């Protein structure tokens, strides 16, 4: 049991170390905190963006991109503009088949939708998931290790506040609950 506690401690602290949380969120982290409990504490304190950043850095890339896509899709509504729909479709295609061609197509869709949109940022997170940032025929330029997590967090945060910001807290709660459901589904924080 002590090994499980130490493992959770190291997971929570390691995620906090790279997620660029604000000072208040970092101060709330306790050595014995399970990641799920830490997210719940952040939500209770209404540190919504920090909870999103923590989850985005905790999830594996593909699952994190799915989470961003799902949140952006909900925000896009029933009739998204063609550019937003193209970004969402490019994300979905990569999620279903994470190939290099689909990764590069997501970048083109992100540029069209604009990275200031939740959908465009979700598509950008696909591009940052691996491969090279340079042109296909140039020497490889690998993306930074946390670029996917950072753009996923940006996408989810934008999805929560870009439209009807007064409903932001409600949307954050829904989106974070969905992110926690993903961690449960993939058994991210289950003992080995």
Backbone as ProteinMPNN parsed JSONL, in Angstrom:
{"seq_chain_A": "XXXXXXXXXXXXXXXXXXXXXXXXXXXXXXXXXXXXXXXXXXXXXXXXXXXXXXXXXXXXXXXXXXXXXXXXXXXXXXXXXXXXXXXXXXXXXXXXXXXXXXXXXXXXXXXXXXXXXXXXXXXXXXXXXXXXXXXXXXXXXXXXXXXXXXXXXXXXXXXXXXXXXXXXXXXXXXXXXXXXXXXXXXXXXXXX", "coords_chain_A": {"N_chain_A": [[0.814, -1.196, 0.0], [1.957, 1.253, 0.742], [3.73, 1.609, -1.354], [1.942, 2.14, -3.46], [0.9, 4.623, -2.631], [3.23, 6.204, -2.729], [3.749, 6.017, -5.457], [1.491, 7.353, -6.536], [1.937, 9.844, -5.434], [4.298, 10.59, -6.723], [3.354, 10.673, -9.344], [1.393, 12.729, -9.316], [2.944, 14.947, -8.479], [4.85, 14.979, -10.543], [3.283, 15.565, -12.79], [2.297, 18.081, -12.065], [4.695, 19.471, -12.136], [5.222, 19.893, -14.839], [2.968, 20.998, -15.987], [2.534, 23.707, -15.842], [1.009, 25.13, -13.855], [-0.864, 27.566, -11.932], [0.341, 29.511, -9.113], [-1.318, 29.209, -6.835], [-2.62, 26.791, -7.368], [-0.437, 25.015, -7.419], [0.396, 25.251, -4.772], [-1.634, 23.902, -3.483], [-1.153, 21.242, -3.961], [-0.564, 18.162, -2.492], [1.742, 15.874, -1.008], [0.675, 13.278, -0.673], [-1.454, 13.173, -2.363], [-3.794, 11.747, -4.512], [-3.93, 11.756, -8.048], [-6.57, 12.1, -9.113], [-7.964, 13.041, -6.881], [-6.633, 15.416, -6.496], [-7.344, 16.85, -8.804], [-10.075, 17.102, -8.246], [-9.935, 18.757, -6.005], [-8.84, 21.082, -7.157], [-11.003, 21.748, -8.8], [-12.985, 22.199, -6.862], [-11.976, 24.513, -5.732], [-12.367, 26.22, -7.765], [-10.408, 26.48, -9.682], [-10.337, 26.156, -12.516], [-9.012, 26.236, -15.066], [-6.502, 25.326, -14.333], [-7.092, 22.718, -13.523], [-7.813, 21.65, -15.983], [-5.378, 21.943, -17.405], [-3.76, 20.216, -15.867], [-5.021, 17.704, -16.295], [-4.746, 17.527, -19.103], [-2.005, 17.217, -19.356], [-1.669, 14.839, -18.052], [-2.982, 12.819, -19.454], [-2.479, 10.309, -22.026], [-1.279, 11.119, -25.339], [-3.059, 10.591, -27.583], [-5.541, 10.098, -26.335], [-5.811, 12.504, -25.008], [-6.049, 14.274, -27.161], [-8.456, 13.316, -28.189], [-10.16, 14.101, -26.104], [-9.945, 16.932, -26.264], [-10.994, 17.265, -28.84], [-13.631, 16.306, -28.446], [-14.648, 18.186, -26.631], [-14.377, 20.557, -28.116], [-16.032, 19.934, -30.252], [-18.536, 19.843, -29.0], [-18.82, 22.519, -28.353], [-18.861, 23.666, -30.862], [-21.384, 23.307, -31.904], [-24.471, 22.428, -33.632], [-24.368, 23.174, -36.343], [-21.577, 23.802, -37.414], [-19.224, 26.195, -38.803], [-17.824, 25.787, -42.102], [-14.954, 25.756, -41.938], [-14.452, 25.226, -39.224], [-15.74, 22.78, -38.988], [-14.141, 21.293, -40.731], [-11.729, 21.24, -39.296], [-12.515, 19.813, -37.025], [-13.246, 17.405, -38.253], [-10.753, 16.614, -39.281], [-9.343, 16.155, -36.926], [-10.861, 14.036, -35.861], [-10.466, 12.098, -37.821], [-7.702, 11.6, -37.527], [-7.697, 10.622, -34.904], [-9.063, 8.243, -35.255], [-7.375, 7.002, -37.074], [-4.228, 7.278, -36.558], [-2.187, 8.362, -38.507], [0.71, 9.583, -40.34], [0.012, 11.129, -42.595], [-2.588, 11.914, -41.889], [-1.993, 13.357, -39.604], [-0.541, 15.538, -40.627], [-2.51, 16.632, -42.277], [-4.253, 17.548, -40.359], [-2.904, 19.768, -39.396], [-3.075, 21.56, -41.538], [-5.831, 21.946, -41.516], [-6.101, 23.098, -39.005], [-4.835, 25.546, -39.392], [-6.6, 26.745, -41.192], [-8.989, 26.908, -39.685], [-8.115, 28.423, -37.619], [-6.003, 29.001, -34.905], [-6.975, 30.226, -32.732], [-9.355, 29.244, -32.12], [-11.341, 26.736, -30.497], [-11.613, 24.361, -31.957], [-9.662, 24.629, -33.974], [-7.381, 24.704, -32.378], [-7.528, 22.17, -31.241], [-7.076, 20.616, -33.524], [-4.483, 21.459, -34.057], [-3.211, 20.31, -31.895], [-3.144, 17.681, -32.683], [-1.235, 17.771, -34.74], [1.041, 18.347, -33.236], [1.489, 15.954, -31.989], [3.427, 14.116, -32.685], [5.903, 12.916, -35.047], [7.409, 15.179, -37.403], [7.939, 18.697, -37.176], [8.755, 20.11, -39.299], [8.774, 20.53, -42.944], [7.811, 17.677, -44.99], [9.982, 16.8, -46.567], [12.221, 17.795, -45.388], [14.908, 17.838, -42.909], [14.142, 16.11, -39.872], [12.247, 17.704, -37.346], [11.502, 17.365, -34.277], [8.511, 17.696, -32.292], [8.129, 19.557, -29.221], [8.029, 17.874, -26.068], [5.709, 18.404, -24.554], [3.937, 19.821, -26.134], [1.562, 18.865, -27.309], [-0.073, 18.437, -25.038], [-0.248, 21.072, -24.074], [-1.596, 22.409, -26.158], [-3.929, 20.929, -26.217], [-4.964, 21.593, -23.69], [-5.344, 24.339, -24.14], [-7.321, 24.211, -26.125], [-9.497, 22.982, -24.756], [-9.948, 24.839, -22.725], [-10.593, 27.114, -24.267], [-12.92, 26.105, -25.451], [-14.574, 26.09, -23.272], [-14.903, 28.797, -22.561], [-15.132, 30.506, -24.785], [-17.581, 30.935, -26.039], [-20.545, 32.143, -24.701], [-19.403, 32.951, -22.082], [-20.283, 33.33, -19.497], [-21.337, 30.934, -18.783], [-19.149, 29.449, -18.345], [-18.038, 28.207, -15.892], [-19.854, 26.051, -15.535], [-19.486, 24.662, -17.953], [-16.751, 24.045, -17.749], [-16.87, 22.272, -15.564], [-18.302, 20.149, -16.684], [-16.603, 19.43, -18.838], [-14.21, 18.74, -17.503], [-15.126, 16.625, -15.957], [-15.617, 14.851, -18.016], [-12.973, 14.474, -18.916], [-11.896, 13.208, -16.637], [-13.432, 10.905, -16.729], [-12.305, 9.723, -18.972], [-9.741, 9.133, -17.964], [-10.476, 7.197, -16.136], [-11.607, 5.262, -17.795], [-9.407, 4.379, -19.322], [-7.952, 3.428, -17.315], [-5.936, 4.948, -16.115], [-4.874, 5.779, -13.652], [-4.868, 3.531, -12.115], [-3.708, 1.019, -9.837], [-0.858, -0.935, -10.722]], "CA_chain_A": [[0.0, 0.0, 0.0], [2.855, 2.412, 0.775], [4.251, 1.797, -2.712], [0.883, 2.781, -4.245], [0.855, 6.025, -2.234], [4.429, 6.852, -3.277], [3.576, 6.102, -6.903], [0.535, 8.424, -6.811], [2.613, 11.077, -5.075], [5.217, 10.959, -7.788], [2.568, 11.024, -10.545], [0.794, 14.05, -9.142], [4.019, 15.941, -8.464], [5.463, 15.033, -11.877], [2.364, 16.284, -13.69], [2.325, 19.49, -11.644], [5.978, 20.061, -12.525], [5.27, 20.227, -16.273], [1.681, 21.52, -16.471], [2.51, 25.17, -15.746], [-0.133, 25.534, -13.053], [-0.609, 28.815, -11.207], [0.916, 29.321, -7.776], [-2.334, 28.709, -5.909], [-2.821, 25.368, -7.662], [0.757, 24.29, -6.98], [0.389, 25.249, -3.302], [-2.643, 22.937, -3.023], [-0.697, 19.865, -4.188], [-0.049, 17.489, -1.298], [2.528, 14.697, -1.383], [-0.092, 12.031, -0.689], [-2.654, 13.379, -3.179], [-4.033, 10.967, -5.727], [-4.211, 12.716, -9.123], [-8.013, 12.346, -9.227], [-8.335, 13.885, -5.744], [-6.053, 16.733, -6.737], [-8.219, 17.514, -9.779], [-11.306, 17.449, -7.528], [-9.62, 19.917, -5.17], [-8.751, 22.228, -8.061], [-12.363, 22.105, -9.221], [-13.663, 22.782, -5.695], [-11.439, 25.871, -5.553], [-12.677, 26.909, -9.021], [-9.189, 26.66, -10.477], [-10.757, 25.338, -13.642], [-7.971, 26.134, -16.1], [-5.436, 24.479, -13.797], [-7.572, 21.329, -13.596], [-7.714, 21.266, -17.403], [-3.96, 21.773, -17.744], [-3.29, 19.009, -15.196], [-5.535, 16.534, -17.026], [-4.161, 17.488, -20.452], [-0.635, 16.711, -19.222], [-1.72, 13.484, -17.504], [-3.493, 11.859, -20.445], [-1.682, 10.005, -23.219], [-1.574, 12.084, -26.403], [-4.247, 10.292, -28.388], [-6.713, 10.296, -25.487], [-5.91, 13.94, -24.759], [-6.59, 14.872, -28.383], [-9.879, 12.954, -28.241], [-10.841, 14.954, -25.138], [-10.025, 18.267, -26.858], [-11.931, 17.173, -29.961], [-14.986, 16.156, -27.922], [-15.058, 19.475, -26.06], [-14.513, 21.51, -29.225], [-17.221, 19.537, -31.019], [-19.711, 20.276, -28.243], [-18.891, 23.973, -28.449], [-19.102, 24.055, -32.254], [-22.819, 23.281, -32.164], [-25.052, 21.551, -34.658], [-24.012, 23.623, -37.693], [-20.332, 24.586, -37.388], [-18.789, 26.746, -40.08], [-17.026, 24.793, -42.836], [-13.575, 25.678, -41.444], [-14.491, 24.557, -37.916], [-16.081, 21.377, -39.265], [-12.958, 20.649, -41.322], [-10.762, 20.994, -38.212], [-13.059, 18.71, -36.221], [-13.15, 16.183, -39.058], [-9.344, 16.221, -39.352], [-9.028, 15.556, -35.613], [-11.526, 12.734, -35.753], [-9.799, 11.168, -38.729], [-6.438, 11.194, -36.907], [-8.014, 9.803, -33.73], [-9.424, 6.914, -35.764], [-6.201, 6.445, -37.765], [-3.159, 8.243, -36.299], [-1.116, 8.253, -39.506], [1.446, 10.805, -40.642], [-0.797, 11.936, -43.511], [-3.688, 12.511, -41.125], [-1.391, 14.345, -38.701], [-0.234, 16.741, -41.422], [-3.79, 17.208, -42.72], [-4.821, 18.269, -39.216], [-2.244, 21.074, -39.324], [-3.691, 22.408, -42.565], [-7.179, 22.284, -41.028], [-5.926, 24.014, -37.869], [-4.521, 26.865, -39.939], [-7.82, 27.311, -41.771], [-9.944, 27.217, -38.618], [-7.497, 29.403, -36.738], [-5.649, 28.401, -33.621], [-7.679, 30.941, -31.664], [-10.633, 28.551, -31.915], [-11.185, 25.439, -29.819], [-11.447, 23.323, -32.981], [-8.35, 24.811, -34.587], [-6.366, 24.324, -31.395], [-7.585, 20.704, -31.141], [-6.389, 20.095, -34.708], [-3.06, 21.735, -33.866], [-2.683, 19.316, -30.938], [-2.852, 16.484, -33.484], [0.037, 17.992, -35.426], [2.119, 18.307, -32.25], [1.499, 14.646, -31.315], [4.579, 13.294, -33.077], [6.43, 13.251, -36.37], [8.278, 16.337, -37.525], [7.281, 19.985, -37.382], [9.232, 20.639, -40.569], [8.19, 19.941, -44.148], [8.105, 16.247, -45.104], [11.252, 16.521, -47.236], [13.303, 18.451, -44.635], [15.337, 17.07, -41.727], [13.111, 16.035, -38.836], [12.229, 18.649, -36.231], [10.479, 16.797, -33.405], [7.813, 18.658, -31.434], [8.429, 19.482, -27.796], [7.33, 16.78, -25.402], [4.424, 18.787, -23.96], [3.153, 20.68, -27.022], [0.207, 18.327, -27.449], [-0.809, 18.728, -23.797], [-0.507, 22.507, -23.978], [-2.636, 22.797, -27.11], [-5.167, 20.302, -25.741], [-5.468, 22.447, -22.616], [-5.86, 25.557, -24.768], [-8.57, 23.89, -26.809], [-10.565, 22.741, -23.778], [-10.235, 26.124, -22.069], [-11.343, 27.936, -25.232], [-14.254, 25.525, -25.602], [-15.372, 26.444, -22.096], [-15.14, 30.228, -22.347], [-15.203, 31.34, -25.995], [-18.983, 31.273, -26.297], [-21.292, 32.201, -23.445], [-18.437, 32.822, -20.988], [-20.977, 33.274, -18.211], [-21.577, 29.517, -18.498], [-17.838, 28.821, -18.276], [-17.88, 27.244, -14.798], [-20.654, 24.858, -15.832], [-18.819, 23.916, -19.028], [-15.522, 23.477, -17.189], [-17.213, 21.1, -14.75], [-18.67, 19.077, -17.606], [-15.429, 19.004, -19.6], [-13.269, 18.061, -16.606], [-15.738, 15.322, -15.649], [-15.365, 14.004, -19.182], [-11.555, 14.125, -18.861], [-11.74, 12.209, -15.569], [-14.017, 9.658, -17.249], [-11.296, 9.128, -19.858], [-8.697, 8.516, -17.123], [-11.056, 5.976, -15.567], [-11.791, 4.281, -18.872], [-8.117, 3.785, -19.706], [-7.329, 2.982, -16.058], [-4.693, 5.696, -16.059], [-4.324, 5.873, -12.315], [-5.109, 2.286, -11.373], [-2.46, 0.34, -9.466], [-0.415, -1.943, -11.698]], "C_chain_A": [[0.865, 1.271, 0.0], [3.442, 2.686, -0.601], [3.235, 2.491, -3.605], [0.814, 4.272, -3.932], [2.05, 6.782, -2.808], [4.318, 7.026, -4.781], [2.618, 7.234, -7.256], [1.157, 9.783, -6.513], [3.524, 11.524, -6.211], [4.472, 11.328, -9.065], [2.009, 12.437, -10.429], [1.859, 15.133, -9.198], [4.656, 16.088, -9.848], [4.573, 15.792, -12.856], [2.365, 17.769, -13.351], [3.59, 20.187, -12.134], [6.011, 20.506, -13.982], [4.025, 20.942, -16.781], [1.55, 23.031, -16.38], [1.246, 25.67, -15.037], [0.195, 26.84, -12.332], [-0.168, 28.506, -9.779], [-0.085, 28.744, -6.784], [-2.568, 27.218, -6.119], [-1.642, 24.535, -7.187], [0.781, 24.186, -5.458], [-0.605, 24.231, -2.737], [-2.187, 21.486, -3.16], [-0.085, 19.32, -2.904], [0.662, 16.219, -1.713], [1.725, 13.4, -1.477], [-1.34, 12.117, -1.563], [-2.685, 12.434, -4.374], [-4.36, 11.975, -6.823], [-5.701, 13.069, -9.239], [-8.494, 13.261, -8.097], [-7.803, 15.306, -5.923], [-6.901, 17.506, -7.754], [-9.514, 17.95, -9.101], [-11.086, 18.684, -6.652], [-9.509, 21.188, -6.024], [-10.136, 22.686, -8.497], [-13.137, 22.742, -8.067], [-13.228, 24.226, -5.467], [-11.668, 26.751, -6.783], [-11.418, 27.314, -9.79], [-9.338, 25.795, -11.727], [-9.658, 25.149, -14.687], [-6.815, 25.256, -15.618], [-5.839, 23.005, -13.821], [-7.465, 20.811, -15.027], [-6.26, 21.028, -17.784], [-3.387, 20.502, -17.113], [-3.731, 17.767, -15.963], [-4.907, 16.405, -18.406], [-2.742, 16.921, -20.411], [-0.6, 15.282, -18.69], [-2.103, 12.443, -18.555], [-2.465, 11.537, -21.523], [-2.146, 10.891, -24.379], [-2.862, 11.797, -27.158], [-5.524, 10.53, -27.587], [-6.912, 11.776, -25.176], [-6.49, 14.654, -25.976], [-8.079, 14.542, -28.505], [-10.671, 13.858, -27.316], [-11.004, 16.373, -25.7], [-11.044, 18.287, -27.99], [-13.375, 17.118, -29.459], [-15.499, 17.476, -27.344], [-15.277, 20.513, -27.16], [-15.757, 21.203, -30.051], [-18.493, 19.989, -30.311], [-19.905, 21.783, -28.367], [-19.264, 24.43, -29.861], [-20.581, 24.059, -32.623], [-23.215, 22.376, -33.314], [-24.585, 21.89, -36.075], [-22.717, 24.443, -37.662], [-20.007, 25.137, -38.775], [-17.956, 25.686, -40.804], [-15.593, 24.658, -42.32], [-13.499, 24.955, -40.099], [-14.792, 23.079, -38.114], [-14.88, 20.629, -39.84], [-11.911, 20.335, -40.251], [-11.232, 19.828, -37.342], [-12.942, 17.385, -36.967], [-11.7, 15.684, -39.145], [-8.899, 15.589, -38.033], [-9.604, 14.152, -35.518], [-10.848, 11.682, -36.639], [-8.475, 10.677, -38.133], [-6.683, 10.31, -35.682], [-8.316, 8.371, -34.165], [-8.228, 6.216, -36.411], [-5.041, 7.436, -37.624], [-1.953, 8.086, -37.234], [-0.439, 9.608, -39.698], [0.652, 11.704, -41.585], [-1.935, 12.632, -42.775], [-3.179, 13.573, -40.15], [-1.12, 15.65, -39.458], [-1.513, 17.417, -41.931], [-4.443, 18.002, -41.586], [-4.185, 19.653, -39.077], [-2.85, 22.035, -40.338], [-5.084, 22.857, -42.112], [-7.105, 23.261, -39.859], [-5.661, 25.429, -38.364], [-5.754, 27.527, -40.528], [-8.812, 27.729, -40.702], [-9.429, 28.33, -37.719], [-7.211, 28.794, -35.379], [-6.217, 29.189, -32.445], [-9.077, 30.365, -31.451], [-10.353, 27.219, -31.223], [-10.924, 24.331, -30.831], [-10.087, 23.419, -33.654], [-7.23, 24.389, -33.648], [-6.356, 22.803, -31.201], [-6.858, 20.078, -32.329], [-4.881, 20.333, -34.609], [-2.445, 20.723, -32.899], [-2.382, 17.993, -31.641], [-1.474, 16.631, -34.131], [1.212, 17.874, -34.468], [2.289, 16.939, -31.59], [2.705, 13.769, -31.663], [5.099, 13.739, -34.426], [7.351, 14.452, -36.316], [7.452, 17.595, -37.726], [7.674, 20.603, -38.718], [8.507, 20.013, -41.747], [8.617, 18.477, -44.289], [9.479, 15.938, -45.691], [12.45, 17.162, -46.531], [13.75, 17.55, -43.487], [14.273, 17.161, -40.627], [13.339, 17.076, -37.742], [11.134, 18.156, -35.286], [9.804, 17.871, -32.558], [8.272, 18.504, -29.985], [7.533, 18.448, -27.129], [5.926, 17.152, -24.93], [3.566, 19.681, -24.86], [1.731, 20.161, -27.217], [-0.614, 18.673, -26.22], [-1.169, 20.203, -23.705], [-1.605, 22.944, -24.943], [-3.968, 22.128, -26.778], [-5.78, 21.175, -24.653], [-6.052, 23.737, -23.195], [-7.187, 25.328, -25.45], [-9.722, 23.732, -25.823], [-10.941, 24.043, -23.07], [-11.016, 27.033, -23.001], [-12.758, 27.417, -25.421], [-15.16, 25.935, -24.447], [-15.756, 27.925, -22.046], [-15.361, 31.061, -23.61], [-16.621, 31.755, -26.358], [-19.731, 31.174, -24.974], [-20.358, 32.034, -22.238], [-19.083, 32.779, -19.607], [-21.307, 31.836, -17.806], [-20.271, 28.731, -18.379], [-17.694, 27.823, -17.132], [-18.65, 25.941, -15.024], [-19.99, 23.998, -16.913], [-17.515, 23.301, -18.539], [-15.83, 22.215, -16.386], [-17.543, 19.904, -15.642], [-17.447, 18.532, -18.344], [-14.426, 18.253, -18.719], [-13.827, 16.703, -16.196], [-15.51, 14.354, -16.801], [-13.893, 13.571, -19.221], [-11.268, 13.077, -17.796], [-12.311, 10.867, -16.023], [-13.037, 8.954, -18.185], [-10.202, 8.459, -19.025], [-9.206, 7.218, -16.505], [-11.162, 4.878, -16.616], [-10.479, 3.608, -19.259], [-7.325, 3.302, -18.499], [-5.966, 3.641, -15.84], [-4.054, 5.657, -14.681], [-4.632, 4.654, -11.456], [-3.784, 1.644, -11.008], [-2.121, -0.76, -10.479], [-0.558, -3.337, -11.145]], "O_chain_A": [[0.533, 2.249, -0.67], [3.635, 3.841, -0.981], [3.604, 3.336, -4.42], [0.686, 5.095, -4.838], [1.891, 7.89, -3.32], [4.735, 8.048, -5.327], [2.892, 8.003, -8.177], [0.937, 10.751, -7.24], [3.519, 12.69, -6.606], [4.916, 12.211, -9.799], [2.143, 13.241, -11.35], [1.689, 16.132, -9.896], [4.966, 17.201, -10.273], [5.068, 16.578, -13.664], [2.426, 18.615, -14.243], [3.553, 21.361, -12.505], [6.766, 21.416, -14.324], [4.028, 21.447, -17.903], [0.536, 23.581, -16.809], [0.518, 26.518, -15.553], [1.361, 27.184, -12.141], [-0.294, 27.376, -9.306], [0.266, 27.881, -5.979], [-2.699, 26.466, -5.153], [-1.831, 23.462, -6.614], [1.147, 23.144, -4.914], [-0.422, 23.751, -1.618], [-2.769, 20.594, -2.542], [0.798, 19.938, -2.309], [0.245, 15.552, -2.66], [2.058, 12.521, -2.272], [-2.193, 11.231, -1.51], [-1.725, 12.34, -5.139], [-5.02, 12.975, -6.541], [-6.041, 14.234, -9.444], [-9.323, 14.144, -8.315], [-8.458, 16.276, -5.542], [-7.144, 18.699, -7.572], [-10.002, 19.051, -9.354], [-11.954, 19.553, -6.57], [-10.028, 22.24, -5.651], [-10.406, 23.886, -8.556], [-13.863, 23.716, -8.27], [-14.032, 25.062, -5.055], [-11.212, 27.893, -6.829], [-11.379, 28.349, -10.455], [-8.583, 24.851, -11.958], [-9.407, 24.031, -15.136], [-6.216, 24.527, -16.409], [-5.012, 22.141, -14.109], [-7.072, 19.667, -15.251], [-5.942, 20.022, -18.417], [-2.614, 19.788, -17.753], [-2.922, 16.884, -16.249], [-4.573, 15.301, -18.835], [-2.327, 16.221, -21.335], [0.401, 14.587, -18.863], [-1.6, 11.32, -18.538], [-1.666, 12.397, -21.895], [-3.286, 11.357, -24.388], [-3.677, 12.701, -27.346], [-6.484, 11.101, -28.104], [-8.045, 12.25, -25.091], [-7.331, 15.541, -25.832], [-8.873, 15.402, -28.885], [-11.742, 14.337, -27.689], [-12.089, 16.948, -25.616], [-11.857, 19.206, -28.09], [-14.244, 17.809, -29.991], [-16.658, 17.836, -27.551], [-16.255, 21.259, -27.13], [-16.452, 22.116, -30.497], [-19.426, 20.466, -30.956], [-21.035, 22.261, -28.472], [-19.909, 25.465, -30.031], [-20.983, 24.748, -33.561], [-22.393, 21.659, -33.883], [-24.426, 20.998, -36.909], [-22.757, 25.657, -37.862], [-20.462, 24.606, -39.789], [-17.436, 24.774, -40.161], [-15.067, 23.546, -42.271], [-12.586, 24.163, -39.867], [-14.172, 22.223, -37.482], [-14.628, 19.478, -39.485], [-11.277, 19.281, -40.294], [-10.439, 18.962, -36.971], [-12.581, 16.365, -36.38], [-11.451, 14.48, -39.089], [-8.162, 14.602, -38.03], [-8.914, 13.205, -35.141], [-10.684, 10.528, -36.242], [-8.155, 9.491, -38.218], [-5.945, 9.351, -35.456], [-7.882, 7.412, -33.528], [-8.082, 4.998, -36.313], [-4.878, 8.326, -38.458], [-0.856, 7.728, -36.807], [-0.953, 10.641, -39.271], [0.622, 12.92, -41.394], [-2.21, 13.808, -43.016], [-3.857, 14.57, -39.901], [-1.439, 16.735, -38.97], [-1.578, 18.644, -42.003], [-5.106, 19.01, -41.83], [-4.857, 20.606, -38.683], [-3.108, 23.196, -40.021], [-5.463, 24.012, -42.304], [-7.947, 24.15, -39.734], [-6.198, 26.395, -37.823], [-5.94, 28.735, -40.384], [-9.416, 28.797, -40.803], [-10.207, 29.083, -37.133], [-8.072, 28.152, -34.778], [-5.963, 28.85, -31.29], [-9.881, 30.92, -30.703], [-9.267, 26.654, -31.35], [-10.097, 23.453, -30.584], [-9.431, 22.402, -33.878], [-6.246, 23.787, -34.077], [-5.292, 22.212, -31.017], [-6.108, 19.116, -32.161], [-4.092, 19.49, -35.036], [-1.292, 20.325, -33.064], [-1.471, 17.268, -31.24], [-0.652, 15.717, -34.072], [2.266, 17.359, -34.84], [3.146, 16.78, -30.721], [2.959, 12.775, -30.983], [4.767, 14.828, -34.895], [7.995, 14.709, -35.299], [6.4, 17.567, -38.365], [7.004, 21.511, -39.21], [7.721, 19.081, -41.578], [9.661, 18.081, -43.771], [10.08, 14.92, -45.349], [13.574, 17.079, -47.025], [13.048, 16.603, -43.132], [13.595, 18.179, -40.487], [14.46, 17.294, -37.283], [9.964, 18.491, -35.471], [10.445, 18.841, -32.153], [8.746, 17.441, -29.584], [6.417, 18.188, -27.58], [5.041, 16.298, -24.909], [2.571, 20.241, -24.399], [0.792, 20.954, -27.284], [-1.74, 19.155, -26.346], [-2.28, 20.546, -23.3], [-2.453, 23.762, -24.586], [-5.027, 22.702, -27.033], [-6.976, 21.466, -24.686], [-7.128, 24.173, -22.787], [-8.086, 26.165, -25.361], [-10.801, 24.287, -26.032], [-12.121, 24.312, -22.844], [-11.993, 27.657, -22.586], [-13.697, 28.204, -25.538], [-16.366, 26.106, -24.624], [-16.825, 28.267, -21.54], [-15.746, 32.226, -23.505], [-16.825, 32.826, -26.929], [-19.554, 30.215, -24.223], [-20.505, 31.088, -21.464], [-18.498, 32.254, -18.66], [-21.53, 31.554, -16.629], [-20.282, 27.502, -18.32], [-17.268, 26.692, -17.366], [-18.143, 24.857, -14.733], [-19.937, 22.773, -16.804], [-17.204, 22.158, -18.876], [-15.133, 21.208, -16.512], [-17.11, 18.783, -15.376], [-17.277, 17.318, -18.462], [-13.859, 17.246, -19.143], [-13.078, 15.732, -16.1], [-15.241, 13.172, -16.583], [-13.603, 12.415, -19.529], [-10.483, 12.157, -18.026], [-11.738, 9.816, -15.736], [-12.951, 7.726, -18.188], [-9.78, 7.345, -19.337], [-8.453, 6.254, -16.367], [-10.846, 3.717, -16.356], [-10.445, 2.401, -19.498], [-6.193, 2.833, -18.623], [-4.994, 2.999, -15.444], [-2.837, 5.518, -14.557], [-4.654, 4.734, -10.228], [-2.831, 1.713, -11.784], [-3.009, -1.422, -11.015], [-0.234, -4.308, -11.828]]}, "name": "protein", "num_of_chains": 1, "seq": "XXXXXXXXXXXXXXXXXXXXXXXXXXXXXXXXXXXXXXXXXXXXXXXXXXXXXXXXXXXXXXXXXXXXXXXXXXXXXXXXXXXXXXXXXXXXXXXXXXXXXXXXXXXXXXXXXXXXXXXXXXXXXXXXXXXXXXXXXXXXXXXXXXXXXXXXXXXXXXXXXXXXXXXXXXXXXXXXXXXXXXXXXXXXXXXX"}
